[in-house]
Amino acid sequence: MGYQLRKIYIWPAIKISFFLFAIFGVAIGIGWVTLVSLFTSFLRPFLPEGWELAKISGMSLLAGVFLSASVYAGLGVVFTVIVCLVYNAVANWTGGFEIDLDKVISVASIPDGGEKEKITDA
């Protein structure tokens, strides 16, 4: 059974990519914020006399995570739109991906309710 992927609808792809890239941006933002706070706390004792690093507040950490998530989500959406438009244009010329799918029938086992088999001697 063969199917062809001839078109990717842009709006559903944007919704999915925005969500996924926002999650990825939050993870990257948390990582960067952690590295920056560790780096500044590590450098504090080695600074020359009279130099000071500002303490990082919780609000600036939260702003860094939010900014990272926003940038990643925005760039991810732009990238997704470009990829969808390019794929749709190429798929019009070439026919798109062709996928063969097979129907798989799986047999589900029904649990016995926790009862064990009774062994009887005859």
Number of C-alpha atoms within 10 A of each C-alpha: 7 8 11 12 13 18 17 15 12 16 12 10 14 19 12 13 21 22 15 15 20 23 16 17 22 20 15 16 22 19 12 16 20 12 12 14 14 11 11 14 14 11 11 14 10 9 11 8 7 5 9 11 10 8 10 13 10 9 9 11 18 14 14 17 21 17 15 22 24 18 15 22 23 16 16 21 23 15 13 20 19 13 14 19 15 11 18 20 15 14 17 11 10 10 14 17 12 11 11 8 9 8 6 6 6 6 6 6 6 6 7 8 6 6 7 7 7 6 6 5 4 3
